[in-house]
Amino acid sequence: LKTGRDVVIAALLGAEEYGFATAPLITMGCIMMRKCHLNTCPVGIATQDPELRKKFSGKPEHVVNYLFLVAEEVREIMASLGFRSINEMVGHVEVLEIDEAVRHWKAKGLDLTPILTPAAGPHPDTVTHCTISQNHGLEEVLDNELIKKSLAAIHERMPVRFSMEIENIDRAFGTMLSHEVSKANGESGLPDGTIHIDVVGSAGQSLGAWLAPGVTIELSGDANDYVGKGLSGGRIIIAPPKESTFAAEENIIIGNVALYGATAGEAYFRGMAAERFCVRNSGACTVVEGVGDHGLEYMTGGRVVILGPTGRNLAAGMSGGAAFVFAPDRDTLRLNCNLELVELESVETTEDIEELKELIQKHADYTGSTVAQSILESWEQSLSQFVKVMPRDYKRALAEMVEESEVSVVTK
């Protein structure tokens, strides 16, 4: 949607909510360079580079003014059609006409009659706009119980640990709890391990979304998509039940798009993740035993350790952070990796080796992973089979920072 006319047509077709994306971005200074994923936005919008962000000139007033003008156009068109409000206009498709001037070959044979038939025709009692608010059933979600059991931890910082069962209809488990933690303690949350929740079952979507610092969710079972979405400092541990007989490292234990947009915290998964793992991760550290296609896409920060196979298009658009992949067959990894922005290198520096070993040790301790334990037992041999996935520009920027710090020390 860009204009008031677009909004009016959407309303006449039945819409009651109207989303704007590109147009408000333009009002803030976007020049459509189409490099949002490269961290090189020349007007400072889609970048985390401090120098480029200085070039951002957008103001909230610009967006407000644009939307006021859109609303003004909507009022003019609405009045010309004889409607006094948006609600009156919603669903009145009878005032729309097919533009016969459009002669496109794709439109030949296209019958728009079903769309342009008023709902009030075949269904006279039908209301065309929303009259009943949607009931999300928030009073029934498990987080209400979490909050009750965690009150002492939230307000008095007293450590608590409790268990509960979960089903796949229980979505966004831990998110409302994190809201209460942040509301009472601010962005810094609680000390590590203050709230520890042991969960058993198959979790629904968005387990641990925006999980706050100090909250740990330890799941014995599996989880659907969006595990740890927006992870904000909490810790998520997922492993199969101890009585399970299958090989965890050969089975998917979490769904698609895990850790999407995560900014801080830790996550340990004993098993494989499905597609788009760690997309847009900008600060979380995680260990997983295999990933599907498009892993690490648009990643800008954090650390990822992959102890198993990867899907195709790994690290596409990755501009920051680093990943360590256990790859006995480097040729396969090279084929699967999108090398447009990253390069593959051996793990050689003391800092990288110590960080990698620490993460794998934590993974073994938290999940009981036999894969992690096997790697640690033959560490010297296993280390040579790890490959570091490193964004080239990020690597260069880090080197420049080191040089600048060394020069400043010499100068002093």
C-alpha positions, -999 to 999 in steps of 0.1 A, spaced: 0 0 0 13 34 -9 -16 58 -14 -50 66 0 -66 51 -30 -49 18 -22 -64 19 13 -99 26 0 -97 -3 -25 -85 -26 3 -113 -15 26 -139 -19 -1 -126 -55 -7 -131 -61 31 -98 -52 48 -99 -35 82 -62 -33 88 -37 -17 64 0 -23 64 26 1 50 62 -9 45 82 5 16 65 39 15 73 49 51 108 36 46 112 61 17 100 89 39 128 81 64 154 84 36 156 50 20 169 53 -16 161 17 -26 197 5 -30 185 -31 -24 215 -38 -2 196 -42 31 213 -76 37 248 -64 32 252 -41 61 263 -13 37 231 8 36 244 43 25 216 62 43 221 44 76 188 25 78 196 -12 74 231 -13 89 248 -17 122 280 1 111 283 32 134 297 54 106 269 46 82 243 50 109 255 86 114 240 93 79 205 84 90 184 116 87 149 102 91 125 115 118 92 102 132 75 133 120 83 124 84 63 91 87 35 108 107 32 135 80 31 109 52 3 89 70 -17 121 76 -16 128 39 -27 92 31 -56 96 56 -66 129 40 -68 113 6 -88 84 21 -113 110 35 -117 127 2 -123 95 -18 -146 81 10 -167 113 9 -170 111 -29 -183 76 -26 -209 87 0 -194 69 31 -191 86 65 -166 62 81 -142 33 73 -166 8 89 -194 19 65 -171 14 36 -157 -20 45 -169 -47 22 -189 -26 -2 -175 -41 -34 -204 -30 -55 -188 5 -59 -157 -11 -75 -155 -16 -112 -132 -36 -135 -108 -13 -154 -115 -24 -190 -86 -2 -202 -61 -27 -187 -53 -51 -216 -28 -76 -202 -25 -111 -216 -24 -125 -181 -59 -110 -174 -76 -128 -203 -102 -152 -190 -99 -139 -154 -133 -137 -138 -135 -112 -109 -172 -117 -103 -168 -137 -70 -146 -110 -56 -169 -82 -67 -201 -98 -54 -214 -81 -22 -215 -105 8 -249 -90 16 -264 -104 -16 -264 -142 -8 -261 -135 29 -284 -106 39 -276 -108 76 -238 -107 71 -219 -80 88 -190 -68 67 -169 -53 94 -155 -65 128 -181 -64 156 -167 -90 180 -131 -87 193 -110 -118 188 -105 -138 220 -69 -150 222 -75 -170 253 -46 -153 272 -62 -163 305 -56 -199 297 -19 -199 286 7 -217 306 26 -185 313 0 -174 339 11 -204 359 48 -196 353 43 -161 365 26 -172 397 54 -197 405 81 -171 398 68 -141 417 95 -145 444 122 -146 418 108 -117 398 104 -93 427 129 -106 454 154 -124 431 150 -156 450 160 -186 428 132 -209 419 130 -242 400 99 -261 390 86 -286 364 56 -287 341 43 -305 310 38 -288 276 18 -296 245 21 -284 209 -9 -260 214 11 -241 240 27 -214 221 51 -186 231 60 -204 263 79 -181 286 72 -149 267 47 -134 291 70 -144 320 99 -126 303 76 -95 301 71 -96 338 108 -100 345 117 -71 322 89 -49 337 102 -55 372 140 -56 366 146 -37 334 166 -48 304 193 -65 325 167 -90 338 177 -113 366 210 -130 377 218 -162 357 198 -192 368 173 -173 389 143 -190 372 148 -226 359 118 -243 343 120 -280 335 95 -288 308 84 -322 293 66 -327 260 63 -313 225 64 -275 226 43 -253 203 57 -225 182 79 -197 196 92 -216 227 112 -191 247 105 -161 224 122 -130 238 134 -150 268 147 -125 294 181 -128 312 180 -150 342 154 -174 328 163 -209 318 139 -233 299 151 -269 298 129 -290 276 129 -328 275 112 -335 242 110 -315 210 98 -281 198 81 -265 167 92 -235 147 106 -202 161 123 -216 191 141 -187 209 127 -161 185 142 -127 196 161 -145 224 171 -116 247 195 -131 273 178 -162 285 189 -198 281 172 -226 262 182 -263 265 164 -289 244 172 -326 244 153 -358 237 138 -377 267 165 -398 285 145 -430 277 144 -423 240 162 -449 218 169 -430 186 202 -412 178 196 -376 186 222 -362 162 203 -379 133 169 -365 140 153 -330 139 145 -318 174 134 -282 166 115 -267 137 123 -239 113 136 -204 120 150 -211 154 167 -181 171 153 -157 145 164 -122 154 181 -133 187 201 -106 203 216 -122 234 215 -154 255 224 -191 249 207 -221 233 218 -258 232 200 -283 211 208 -320 212 197 -329 178 193 -312 144 175 -280 135 153 -276 105 156 -248 79 166 -211 84 185 -217 117 198 -185 133 184 -161 106 193 -126 116 210 -137 148 228 -107 162 242 -118 195 231 -152 208 255 -182 213 242 -216 203 253 -252 197 233 -276 175 240 -310 159 230 -302 123 210 -276 104 188 -275 73 189 -252 43 196 -214 46 212 -215 80 228 -184 94 211 -162 68 216 -125 73 234 -132 106 251 -101 121 265 -112 154 268 -140 180 284 -174 178 271 -207 163 286 -241 167 273 -268 143 283 -303 152 268 -320 122 257 -317 86 245 -284 70 220 -278 43 226 -257 12 230 -219 11 246 -217 45 256 -182 56 239 -163 27 240 -126 35 260 -132 68 278 -100 76 288 -105 113 294 -130 141 311 -163 134 302 -200 131 322 -231 138 312 -261 118 324 -297 124 331 -307 89 353 -338 83 343 -334 46 353 -298 38 344 -301 2 308 -308 10 307 -278 34 322 -256 7 295 -267 -18 267 -260 8 281 -226 19 272 -194 1 306 -178 -2 295 -144 -15 302 -127 18 321 -152 39 352 -173 38 361 -207 53 392 -210 75 407 -233 100 403 -227 137 438 -216 148 438 -187 172 439 -194 210 408 -172 215 388 -192 189 399 -225 203 391 -217 239 357 -202 229 348 -232 208 358 -258 234 339 -239 261 307 -239 241 310 -276 233 317 -284 269 286 -265 280 266 -284 253 278 -317 267 271 -306 303 236 -292 296 223 -318 271 244 -349 277 253 -349 241 273 -380 230 285 -361 199 299 -333 220 315 -357 245 331 -377 217 346 -345 202 360 -334 236 375 -368 242 396 -366 210 400 -328 211 433 -325 192 421 -346 164 386 -331 163 399 -295 163 415 -300 129 381 -309 114 364 -277 125 359 -249 99 353 -213 109 328 -195 88 338 -158 89 323 -128 70 351 -111 51 341 -75 58 336 -83 95 371 -99 97 386 -68 80 369 -45 104 381 -65 134 417 -63 121 414 -26 116 402 -22 152 432 -42 165 456 -20 145 440 12 158 442 0 194 479 -10 189 487 24 174 470 42 202 490 22 228 523 30 210 513 67 208 506 69 245 
